[in-house]
Amino acid sequence: MHTPAKPDYPIITLEEIVKYDAFLFGMPTRYGMMPAQWKTFWDSTGKLWRSGALYGKYASIFSSTAGPGGGQEVTALNSMSTLVHHGIIYVPLGYAHSFAELSGVDEVHGGTCNSNSVIIDLIHLTPLGSPWGAGTFAKDDGSRQPTDLELKIAKIHGRTFWLNVSRVKF
């Protein structure tokens, strides 16, 4: 699909995904939507959808964009249709454990356009994520890496997802 070759990461199969109770999905955004490769995977899950194989499982989403206004928040929102059709329960990052990081203005940030963002200098914007999930900027060549604050938000996201999901008796 005209994207650079990626390392040989393992890719989950339809047979394998049903074995898990919870998923923390990471994806790049494509104009505020999941990328075509990810959509192709979900489009192949019709048999799982018909049988309810993913019903009652839990998921959360973190994402990356190439720039401010790239659609991190709306990518999570647009993914809800797929998750809801499967009966997958969405667990957001929320503000309970990340309010200071998401709403702080010590480090200028944007990207998700939440009401607490301060946009002063577009060159130094850092999308930390939103209550929907953690986020970062990325370059297609891998040269832009997450900042310390973005990594902190990602860790909080993972921890709060686990805190929520671990309360469930599977």
Buried (B, 14 or more C-beta within 10 A) or exposed (E): EEEEEEEEEEEEEEEEBBEEEBBBBBBBBBEBBBBEBBBEBBEEBEEBBEEEBBEEBBBBBBBBBBBBBBBBBBBBBBBBEBBEEBEBBBBBBBBEBBEEBBBBEEBBBBBBBBEEBEEEEEEEBBBBBBBBBBBBBBEEEEEEEBBEBBEBBBEBBBEBBEEBBEEEEE
